[in-house]
């Protein structure tokens, strides 16, 4: 498969747009917890769409090469990455999502399931529909 810059830019933009889901629920949790000063929320609208775009490209090329069932795997890896950053880097499970030290590991399971669903049922069909039409 040849790299097509126009196609790649479109996939990146489509995938970045889907990041509104994550920005929405993280933003809601952030505001409901009183906007904790030690959470760098102002950086989220930059880095979350950027990561979505990168993983959207990875997803497109993996699906193109191996089939759409692998979008679940890409989504799970993306969810695991975000949950590791959120838990170990920013302590988001405790600060804005209300997890305790005993239950904060659950964020990894929830993230893998959520992002597997997002990638398989939203990003993959959107990119395929827009690229093919």
DSSP file (Angstrom, degrees, kcal/mol; ACC not computed):
  #  RESIDUE AA STRUCTURE BP1 BP2  ACC     N-H-->O    O-->H-N    N-H-->O    O-->H-N    TCO  KAPPA ALPHA  PHI   PSI    X-CA   Y-CA   Z-CA
    1    1 A X              0   0    0      0, 0.0     2,-0.2     0, 0.0    64,-0.0   0.000 360.0 360.0 360.0 131.3    0.0    0.0    0.0
    2    2 A X        -     0   0    0      1,-0.1     2,-0.5     2,-0.0     0, 0.0  -0.597 360.0-110.6 -84.9 144.9    1.3    3.4   -1.0
    3    3 A X        -     0   0    0     -2,-0.2     2,-0.6     4,-0.0    -1,-0.1  -0.638  30.8-164.9 -74.9 124.8    1.3    6.3    1.4
    4    4 A X     >  -     0   0    0     -2,-0.5     4,-2.7     1,-0.2     5,-0.2  -0.952   7.6-160.2-115.1 112.0   -1.3    8.9    0.2
    5    5 A X  H  > S+     0   0    0     -2,-0.6     4,-2.7     1,-0.2     5,-0.2   0.906  90.7  49.4 -61.5 -45.5   -0.8   12.2    2.0
    6    6 A X  H  > S+     0   0    0      1,-0.2     4,-2.2     2,-0.2    -1,-0.2   0.923 113.8  46.4 -61.2 -44.6   -4.3   13.6    1.2
    7    7 A X  H  > S+     0   0    0      1,-0.2     4,-2.4     2,-0.2    -1,-0.2   0.910 112.6  50.5 -63.0 -43.0   -5.9   10.4    2.5
    8    8 A X  H  X S+     0   0    0     -4,-2.7     4,-2.5     2,-0.2    -2,-0.2   0.899 109.8  49.7 -64.2 -41.0   -3.6   10.4    5.6
    9    9 A X  H  X S+     0   0    0     -4,-2.7     4,-2.5     2,-0.2    -1,-0.2   0.918 111.2  49.9 -64.2 -42.7   -4.5   14.0    6.4
   10   10 A X  H  X S+     0   0    0     -4,-2.2     4,-2.7    -5,-0.2    -2,-0.2   0.914 111.6  47.9 -61.8 -42.6   -8.2   13.2    6.1
   11   11 A X  H  X S+     0   0    0     -4,-2.4     4,-2.7     2,-0.2     5,-0.2   0.916 111.2  51.2 -63.8 -42.9   -7.9   10.2    8.4
   12   12 A X  H  X S+     0   0    0     -4,-2.5     4,-2.4     1,-0.2    -2,-0.2   0.920 112.5  45.9 -59.6 -45.1   -6.0   12.3   10.9
   13   13 A X  H  X S+     0   0    0     -4,-2.5     4,-2.1     2,-0.2    -2,-0.2   0.924 113.3  48.9 -66.0 -45.4   -8.7   15.0   10.9
   14   14 A X  H  X S+     0   0    0     -4,-2.7     4,-1.4     1,-0.2    -2,-0.2   0.938 114.4  45.5 -59.6 -47.6  -11.6   12.5   11.1
   15   15 A X  H  X S+     0   0    0     -4,-2.7     4,-0.6     1,-0.2    -1,-0.2   0.894 111.2  52.5 -64.9 -40.4   -9.9   10.7   14.0
   16   16 A X  H >< S+     0   0    0     -4,-2.4     3,-1.0    -5,-0.2    -1,-0.2   0.871 104.7  57.0 -63.5 -36.0   -9.0   13.9   15.8
   17   17 A X  H >< S+     0   0    0     -4,-2.1     3,-1.7     1,-0.3    -1,-0.2   0.866  98.5  59.8 -62.4 -36.6  -12.7   15.0   15.6
   18   18 A X  H >< S+     0   0    0     -4,-1.4     3,-2.0     1,-0.3     4,-0.5   0.708  83.8  82.2 -65.8 -18.6  -13.8   11.9   17.4
   19   19 A X  T <X  +     0   0    0     -3,-1.0     4,-2.9    -4,-0.6    -1,-0.3   0.645  67.7  84.9 -62.2 -12.1  -11.7   13.0   20.3
   20   20 A X  H <> S+     0   0    0     -3,-1.7     4,-2.1     1,-0.2    -1,-0.3   0.806  82.7  60.6 -58.8 -27.8  -14.6   15.3   21.3
   21   21 A X  H <> S+     0   0    0     -3,-2.0     4,-2.1     2,-0.2    -1,-0.2   0.965 109.9  38.8 -61.7 -52.4  -16.0   12.2   23.1
   22   22 A X  H  > S+     0   0    0     -4,-0.5     4,-2.6     1,-0.2     5,-0.3   0.924 115.8  51.5 -66.1 -45.2  -13.0   12.0   25.4
   23   23 A X  H  X S+     0   0    0     -4,-2.9     4,-2.1     1,-0.2    -1,-0.2   0.863 109.8  53.1 -60.5 -34.4  -12.7   15.7   25.8
   24   24 A X  H  X S+     0   0    0     -4,-2.1     4,-2.3    -5,-0.3    -2,-0.2   0.953 113.4  38.1 -66.4 -51.2  -16.4   15.9   26.7
   25   25 A X  H  X S+     0   0    0     -4,-2.1     4,-1.9     2,-0.2    -2,-0.2   0.857 119.1  48.1 -74.3 -31.6  -16.4   13.3   29.5
   26   26 A X  H  X S+     0   0    0     -4,-2.6     4,-2.6    -5,-0.2    -1,-0.2   0.914 113.1  49.0 -70.4 -41.7  -13.0   14.4   30.9
   27   27 A X  H  X S+     0   0    0     -4,-2.1     4,-2.4    -5,-0.3     5,-0.2   0.901 110.6  50.1 -62.9 -41.3  -14.1   18.0   30.8
   28   28 A X  H  X S+     0   0    0     -4,-2.3     4,-2.4     2,-0.2    -1,-0.2   0.923 113.1  45.9 -62.4 -44.7  -17.3   17.2   32.6
   29   29 A X  H  X S+     0   0    0     -4,-1.9     4,-1.2     2,-0.2    -2,-0.2   0.893 111.7  53.0 -65.1 -39.4  -15.5   15.3   35.3
   30   30 A X  H  <>S+     0   0    0     -4,-2.6     5,-2.4     1,-0.2     6,-0.4   0.927 112.7  42.9 -61.5 -47.2  -12.9   18.1   35.6
   31   31 A X  H ><5S+     0   0    0     -4,-2.4     3,-1.8     1,-0.2    -2,-0.2   0.897 110.4  55.9 -67.9 -40.7  -15.6   20.7   36.1
   32   32 A X  H 3<5S+     0   0    0     -4,-2.4    -1,-0.2     1,-0.3    -2,-0.2   0.746 105.5  53.3 -66.7 -21.3  -17.6   18.6   38.5
   33   33 A X  T 3<5S-     0   0    0     -4,-1.2    -1,-0.3    -3,-0.3    -2,-0.2   0.253 126.2 -99.9 -95.0  12.4  -14.6   18.2   40.7
   34   34 A X  T < 5 -     0   0    0     -3,-1.8    -3,-0.2     1,-0.1    -2,-0.1   0.756  61.0 -75.7  80.2  25.5  -14.0   21.9   40.9
   35   35 A X      < -     0   0    0     -5,-2.4    -1,-0.1    -6,-0.2    -4,-0.1   0.961  57.5-133.3  51.7  67.8  -11.3   22.2   38.3
   36   36 A X    >   -     0   0    0     -6,-0.4     3,-1.5     1,-0.2    -1,-0.1  -0.235   5.2-137.1 -53.7 132.4   -8.4   20.9   40.4
   37   37 A X  T 3  S+     0   0    0      1,-0.3    -1,-0.2    -3,-0.1    -2,-0.0   0.743  98.9  60.2 -66.0 -24.2   -5.4   23.2   40.0
   38   38 A X  T 3  S+     0   0    0      2,-0.1     2,-0.6    57,-0.0    -1,-0.3   0.284  85.2  87.9 -91.8  12.4   -2.9   20.3   39.6
   39   39 A X  S <  S-     0   0    0     -3,-1.5     2,-2.5    56,-0.1     3,-0.3  -0.952  73.4-144.4-108.4 116.5   -4.6   18.9   36.5
   40   40 A X    >   +     0   0    0     -2,-0.6     3,-1.9     1,-0.2     4,-0.5  -0.339  37.8 157.9 -78.6  63.1   -3.2   20.5   33.3
   41   41 A X  G >>  +     0   0    0     -2,-2.5     3,-1.3     1,-0.3     4,-0.7   0.787  61.2  70.7 -61.1 -28.9   -6.6   20.5   31.6
   42   42 A X  G 34 S+     0   0    0     -3,-0.3    -1,-0.3     1,-0.3     4,-0.1   0.716  97.4  52.6 -63.2 -18.6   -5.6   23.3   29.2
   43   43 A X  G X> S+     0   0    0     -3,-1.9     4,-2.4     1,-0.1     3,-1.3   0.663  89.6  79.5 -87.4 -18.0   -3.2   20.9   27.4
   44   44 A X  H <>>S+     0   0    0     -3,-1.3     4,-2.4    -4,-0.5     5,-0.5   0.897  85.9  56.6 -59.8 -44.2   -5.9   18.2   26.9
   45   45 A X  H 3<5S+     0   0    0     -4,-0.7    -1,-0.3     1,-0.2    -2,-0.1   0.638 114.4  42.3 -66.3  -9.4   -7.5   19.8   23.8
   46   46 A X  H <>5S+     0   0    0     -3,-1.3     4,-1.3    -4,-0.1    -2,-0.2   0.862 121.3  34.1 -94.1 -53.0   -4.0   19.8   22.2
   47   47 A X  H  X5S+     0   0    0     -4,-2.4     4,-2.6     2,-0.2     5,-0.2   0.837 111.9  57.0 -79.8 -33.9   -2.7   16.3   23.0
   48   48 A X  H  X5S+     0   0    0     -4,-2.4     4,-2.5    -5,-0.3     5,-0.2   0.953 111.1  42.7 -66.4 -48.3   -5.9   14.2   23.0
   49   49 A X  H  ><S+     0   0    0     -5,-0.5     4,-2.6     1,-0.2    -1,-0.2   0.884 113.7  54.1 -63.2 -34.8   -6.8   15.1   19.4
   50   50 A X  H  X S+     0   0    0     -4,-1.3     4,-2.2     2,-0.2    -2,-0.2   0.936 111.0  44.2 -62.3 -46.3   -3.2   14.7   18.4
   51   51 A X  H  X S+     0   0    0     -4,-2.6     4,-2.7     2,-0.2     5,-0.2   0.894 112.5  52.7 -65.8 -40.0   -3.0   11.2   19.9
   52   52 A X  H  X S+     0   0    0     -4,-2.5     4,-2.4    -5,-0.2    -2,-0.2   0.930 109.8  49.4 -59.1 -45.0   -6.4   10.3   18.4
   53   53 A X  H  X S+     0   0    0     -4,-2.6     4,-1.9     2,-0.2    -2,-0.2   0.916 112.1  47.2 -62.0 -44.2   -5.2   11.4   15.0
   54   54 A X  H  X S+     0   0    0     -4,-2.2     4,-2.2     1,-0.2    -2,-0.2   0.941 116.0  43.7 -63.2 -47.9   -2.0    9.3   15.2
   55   55 A X  H  X S+     0   0    0     -4,-2.7     4,-2.9     1,-0.2    -1,-0.2   0.797 108.5  59.5 -70.5 -26.6   -3.8    6.2   16.4
   56   56 A X  H  X S+     0   0    0     -4,-2.4     4,-2.5    -5,-0.2    -1,-0.2   0.901 107.3  46.6 -64.1 -40.4   -6.5    6.8   13.7
   57   57 A X  H  X S+     0   0    0     -4,-1.9     4,-2.3     2,-0.2     5,-0.2   0.927 112.9  48.7 -65.3 -45.1   -3.8    6.6   11.1
   58   58 A X  H  X S+     0   0    0     -4,-2.2     4,-2.5     1,-0.2     5,-0.2   0.933 112.2  50.3 -58.5 -45.5   -2.3    3.5   12.7
   59   59 A X  H  X S+     0   0    0     -4,-2.9     4,-3.0     1,-0.2     5,-0.3   0.925 108.8  51.0 -59.2 -46.9   -5.9    2.0   12.9
   60   60 A X  H  X S+     0   0    0     -4,-2.5     4,-2.4     1,-0.2    -1,-0.2   0.929 114.1  42.9 -59.6 -46.2   -6.5    2.7    9.2
   61   61 A X  H  X S+     0   0    0     -4,-2.3     4,-1.6     2,-0.2    -1,-0.2   0.849 114.9  49.6 -72.5 -33.2   -3.4    1.1    8.0
   62   62 A X  H  X>S+     0   0    0     -4,-2.5     4,-3.2    -5,-0.2     5,-0.6   0.930 113.8  45.9 -67.9 -44.9   -3.7   -1.9   10.4
   63   63 A X  H  X5S+     0   0    0     -4,-3.0     4,-1.7    -5,-0.2    -2,-0.2   0.905 111.7  52.3 -63.5 -41.4   -7.4   -2.4    9.3
   64   64 A X  H  <5S+     0   0    0     -4,-2.4    -1,-0.2    -5,-0.3    -2,-0.2   0.870 119.1  35.5 -62.5 -36.1   -6.4   -2.1    5.6
   65   65 A X  H  <5S+     0   0    0     -4,-1.6    -2,-0.2    -5,-0.1    -1,-0.2   0.869 135.4  17.0 -86.3 -38.8   -3.6   -4.7    6.0
   66   66 A X  H  <5S-     0   0    0     -4,-3.2    -3,-0.2     1,-0.2    -2,-0.2   0.624 110.2 -93.7-115.5 -17.1   -5.2   -7.2    8.5
   67   67 A X    ><< -     0   0    0     -4,-1.7     3,-1.5    -5,-0.6    -1,-0.2  -0.324  39.6 -75.9 116.5 159.9   -9.0   -6.6    8.6
   68   68 A X  G >  S+     0   0    0      1,-0.3     3,-1.8     2,-0.2     4,-0.4   0.700 114.9  74.0 -68.9 -20.3  -11.5   -4.6   10.6
   69   69 A X  G >  S+     0   0    0      1,-0.3     3,-0.9     2,-0.2     4,-0.5   0.764  87.8  65.1 -64.4 -20.6  -11.4   -6.9   13.6
   70   70 A X  G <> S+     0   0    0     -3,-1.5     4,-2.0     1,-0.2    -1,-0.3   0.584  79.2  79.7 -78.5  -8.6   -8.0   -5.5   14.5
   71   71 A X  H <> S+     0   0    0     -3,-1.8     4,-2.5     1,-0.2    -1,-0.2   0.819  87.2  60.0 -65.9 -27.9   -9.5   -2.1   15.1
   72   72 A X  H <> S+     0   0    0     -3,-0.9     4,-2.4    -4,-0.4    -1,-0.2   0.927 105.4  47.7 -60.4 -43.6  -10.5   -3.5   18.5
   73   73 A X  H  > S+     0   0    0     -4,-0.5     4,-2.4     2,-0.2    -2,-0.2   0.912 111.1  49.3 -65.3 -43.9   -6.8   -4.1   19.3
   74   74 A X  H  X S+     0   0    0     -4,-2.0     4,-2.4     1,-0.2    -1,-0.2   0.923 112.6  49.1 -61.4 -43.9   -5.7   -0.6   18.2
   75   75 A X  H  X S+     0   0    0     -4,-2.5     4,-2.7     1,-0.2    41,-0.3   0.890 109.9  51.1 -62.7 -40.1   -8.5    0.9   20.3
   76   76 A X  H  X S+     0   0    0     -4,-2.4     4,-2.4     2,-0.2    -1,-0.2   0.913 110.9  48.1 -64.4 -42.1   -7.4   -1.3   23.3
   77   77 A X  H  X S+     0   0    0     -4,-2.4     4,-2.4     2,-0.2    -2,-0.2   0.899 112.2  49.6 -64.3 -40.2   -3.8   -0.2   22.9
   78   78 A X  H  X S+     0   0    0     -4,-2.4     4,-2.7     2,-0.2    -2,-0.2   0.926 111.5  48.7 -63.7 -44.7   -4.9    3.5   22.7
   79   79 A X  H  X S+     0   0    0     -4,-2.7     4,-2.6     1,-0.2    33,-0.2   0.890 110.8  50.7 -62.0 -39.9   -7.1    3.1   25.8
   80   80 A X  H  X S+     0   0    0     -4,-2.4     4,-2.3     2,-0.2    -1,-0.2   0.910 110.2  50.0 -64.7 -42.0   -4.2    1.5   27.7
   81   81 A X  H  X S+     0   0    0     -4,-2.4     4,-2.4     2,-0.2    -2,-0.2   0.951 113.6  45.0 -60.2 -49.9   -1.9    4.4   26.7
   82   82 A X  H  X S+     0   0    0     -4,-2.7     4,-2.9     1,-0.2    -2,-0.2   0.892 113.1  50.6 -62.9 -39.2   -4.4    7.0   27.8
   83   83 A X  H  X S+     0   0    0     -4,-2.6     4,-2.6     2,-0.2     5,-0.3   0.866 110.1  49.8 -69.6 -34.2   -5.1    5.2   31.0
   84   84 A X  H  X>S+     0   0    0     -4,-2.3     4,-2.3     2,-0.2     5,-0.9   0.929 114.0  45.2 -66.8 -44.5   -1.4    4.9   31.9
   85   85 A X  I  X>S+     0   0    0     -4,-2.4     5,-1.4    -5,-0.2     4,-1.1   0.942 117.1  45.6 -62.0 -46.6   -0.9    8.6   31.2
   86   86 A X  I  <5S+     0   0    0     -4,-2.9     6,-3.2    -5,-0.2     5,-0.3   0.889 122.0  35.2 -65.0 -40.6   -4.0    9.5   33.2
   87   87 A X  I  <5S+     0   0    0     -4,-2.6     4,-0.5     4,-0.2    -3,-0.2   0.959 130.3  25.8 -80.9 -53.4   -3.2    7.2   36.1
   88   88 A X  I  <5S+     0   0    0     -4,-2.3    -3,-0.2    -5,-0.3    -2,-0.1   0.801 130.5  36.5 -86.7 -29.3    0.5    7.3   36.5
   89   89 A X  I  <<S+     0   0    0     -4,-1.1    -3,-0.2    -5,-0.9    -4,-0.1   0.851 135.7  12.7 -90.2 -37.5    1.3   10.6   35.0
   90   90 A X  S   <S-     0   0    0     -5,-1.4    -3,-0.2    -6,-0.2    -4,-0.2   0.517  84.2-131.5-121.0  -9.2   -1.6   12.8   36.1
   91   91 A X     >  +     0   0    0     -4,-0.5     4,-2.3    -5,-0.3     3,-0.4   0.848  48.7 156.0  57.7  37.1   -3.4   10.8   38.8
   92   92 A X  H  >> +     0   0    0     -6,-3.2     4,-2.5     1,-0.2     5,-1.6   0.841  58.0  66.2 -65.3 -35.9   -6.7   11.5   37.0
   93   93 A X  H  45S+     0   0    0     -7,-0.2     6,-3.0     1,-0.2    -1,-0.2   0.904 114.8  30.5 -55.0 -39.9   -8.6    8.5   38.4
   94   94 A X  H  45S+     0   0    0     -3,-0.4     4,-0.5     4,-0.2    -2,-0.2   0.908 121.7  49.0 -82.2 -44.4   -8.4   10.0   41.9
   95   95 A X  H  <5S+     0   0    0     -4,-2.3    -3,-0.2     1,-0.1    -2,-0.2   0.881 133.0   2.6 -69.8 -39.9   -8.4   13.7   41.1
   96   96 A X  T  <5S+     0   0    0     -4,-2.5    -3,-0.2    -5,-0.2    -1,-0.1   0.620 127.8  51.9-125.0 -14.9  -11.4   13.9   38.7
   97   97 A X  S   <S-     0   0    0     -5,-1.6    -3,-0.2    -4,-0.2    -4,-0.1   0.504  96.1-122.0-104.8  -3.7  -13.0   10.5   38.3
   98   98 A X        +     0   0    0     -4,-0.5    -4,-0.2    -6,-0.3     2,-0.1   0.656  56.7 148.6  78.6  15.7  -13.6    9.6   42.0
   99   99 A X        -     0   0    0     -6,-3.0    -1,-0.2    -7,-0.2     2,-0.2  -0.452  38.3-135.6 -76.3 157.0  -11.6    6.4   42.1
  100  100 A X     >  -     0   0    0     -2,-0.1     4,-1.5     1,-0.1     3,-0.4  -0.573  30.2 -99.2-101.5 172.6   -9.8    5.3   45.3
  101  101 A X  T  4 S+     0   0    0      1,-0.2     4,-0.3    -2,-0.2     3,-0.1   0.848 125.3  52.6 -59.2 -33.1   -6.3    4.0   45.6
  102  102 A X  T  4 S+     0   0    0      1,-0.2    -1,-0.2     2,-0.1     3,-0.2   0.792 119.7  31.3 -73.7 -28.0   -7.9    0.5   45.9
  103  103 A X  T >4 S+     0   0    0     -3,-0.4     3,-1.9     1,-0.1     4,-0.3   0.440  86.3  98.8-111.5  -0.7  -10.0    0.8   42.7
  104  104 A X  T >< S+     0   0    0     -4,-1.5     3,-1.3     1,-0.3     4,-0.3   0.739  73.1  69.4 -66.0 -20.1   -7.9    3.1   40.5
  105  105 A X  T >> S+     0   0    0     -4,-0.3     3,-1.5     1,-0.2     4,-0.6   0.759  83.2  74.6 -65.8 -22.4   -6.5    0.1   38.5
  106  106 A X  H <> S+     0   0    0     -3,-1.9     4,-2.5     1,-0.3     3,-0.3   0.751  77.2  76.5 -61.1 -23.2  -10.0   -0.4   37.1
  107  107 A X  H <> S+     0   0    0     -3,-1.3     4,-2.4    -4,-0.3    -1,-0.3   0.832  89.5  56.4 -59.2 -31.5   -9.5    2.7   34.9
  108  108 A X  H <> S+     0   0    0     -3,-1.5     4,-2.1    -4,-0.3    -1,-0.2   0.905 108.7  45.4 -68.0 -40.8   -7.3    0.5   32.6
  109  109 A X  H  X S+     0   0    0     -4,-0.6     4,-2.1    -3,-0.3     5,-0.2   0.942 114.8  47.4 -66.2 -47.9  -10.0   -2.0   32.0
  110  110 A X  H  X S+     0   0    0     -4,-2.5     4,-2.8     1,-0.2     5,-0.2   0.910 112.7  49.6 -60.4 -42.9  -12.7    0.6   31.4
  111  111 A X  H  X S+     0   0    0     -4,-2.4     4,-2.7    -5,-0.2     5,-0.3   0.911 109.3  50.6 -65.8 -42.7  -10.4    2.5   29.0
  112  112 A X  H  X S+     0   0    0     -4,-2.1     4,-1.6   -33,-0.2    -1,-0.2   0.917 115.1  43.2 -62.5 -42.0   -9.5   -0.5   27.0
  113  113 A X  H  X S+     0   0    0     -4,-2.1     4,-2.0     2,-0.2    -2,-0.2   0.943 115.4  48.6 -68.0 -47.6  -13.2   -1.5   26.5
  114  114 A X  H  X S+     0   0    0     -4,-2.8     4,-2.3     1,-0.2    -2,-0.2   0.927 115.5  42.3 -59.5 -48.1  -14.3    2.1   25.8
  115  115 A X  H  X S+     0   0    0     -4,-2.7     4,-2.5     2,-0.2     5,-0.2   0.784 109.1  57.7 -77.0 -25.7  -11.6    2.8   23.2
  116  116 A X  H  X S+     0   0    0     -4,-1.6     4,-2.3    -5,-0.3     5,-0.2   0.916 111.1  45.0 -63.8 -41.5  -12.0   -0.6   21.5
  117  117 A X  H  X S+     0   0    0     -4,-2.0     4,-2.8     2,-0.2     5,-0.4   0.926 113.2  49.9 -66.0 -45.6  -15.6    0.3   21.0
  118  118 A X  H  X>S+     0   0    0     -4,-2.3     5,-2.1     1,-0.2     4,-1.7   0.924 115.1  43.2 -60.2 -45.6  -14.8    3.8   19.8
  119  119 A X  I  <>S+     0   0    0     -4,-2.5     5,-2.3     3,-0.2    -1,-0.2   0.907 119.6  41.5 -70.2 -40.4  -12.3    2.6   17.3
  120  120 A X  I  <5S+     0   0    0     -4,-2.3     5,-0.3    -5,-0.2    -2,-0.2   0.911 126.7  29.1 -74.8 -41.1  -14.3   -0.3   16.0
  121  121 A X  I  <5S+     0   0    0     -4,-2.8    -3,-0.2    -5,-0.2    -2,-0.2   0.603 134.2  20.2-100.2 -11.7  -17.7    1.3   15.8
  122  122 A X  I  X5S+     0   0    0     -4,-1.7     4,-2.3    -5,-0.4     5,-0.2   0.716 123.4  38.0-117.8 -60.9  -16.9    5.0   15.1
  123  123 A X  I  ><S+     0   0    0     -5,-2.1     4,-2.7     2,-0.2     5,-0.3   0.934 116.8  48.6 -66.6 -47.1  -13.4    5.7   13.8
  124  124 A X  H  ><S+     0   0    0     -5,-2.3     4,-2.4    -6,-0.3     5,-0.2   0.953 116.0  41.8 -61.5 -51.0  -13.1    2.7   11.5
  125  125 A X  H  > S+     0   0    0     -5,-0.3     4,-2.7    -6,-0.2     5,-0.2   0.904 115.5  51.2 -63.7 -38.2  -16.5    3.2    9.8
  126  126 A X  H  X S+     0   0    0     -4,-2.3     4,-2.6     2,-0.2     5,-0.3   0.943 113.0  44.0 -62.8 -47.2  -16.1    6.9    9.5
  127  127 A X  H  X S+     0   0    0     -4,-2.7     4,-2.4    -5,-0.2     5,-0.3   0.911 115.4  48.4 -66.7 -39.8  -12.7    6.7    7.9
  128  128 A X  H  X S+     0   0    0     -4,-2.4     4,-2.2    -5,-0.3    -1,-0.2   0.920 113.7  47.1 -65.0 -42.2  -13.8    4.0    5.6
  129  129 A X  H  X S+     0   0    0     -4,-2.7     4,-1.3    -5,-0.2    -2,-0.2   0.931 117.1  41.3 -65.2 -46.5  -16.9    5.9    4.6
  130  130 A X  H  < S+     0   0    0     -4,-2.6    -2,-0.2    -5,-0.2    -1,-0.2   0.884 117.1  47.3 -72.8 -37.6  -15.2    9.2    4.0
  131  131 A X  H  < S+     0   0    0     -4,-2.4    -1,-0.2    -5,-0.3    -2,-0.2   0.897 114.1  46.8 -70.4 -39.5  -12.2    7.7    2.2
  132  132 A X  H  <        0   0    0     -4,-2.2    -1,-0.2    -5,-0.3    -2,-0.2   0.730 360.0 360.0 -76.5 -20.4  -14.2    5.5   -0.1
  133  133 A X     <        0   0    0     -4,-1.3    -1,-0.2    -5,-0.2    -2,-0.2   0.424 360.0 360.0-102.2 360.0  -16.6    8.3   -1.0
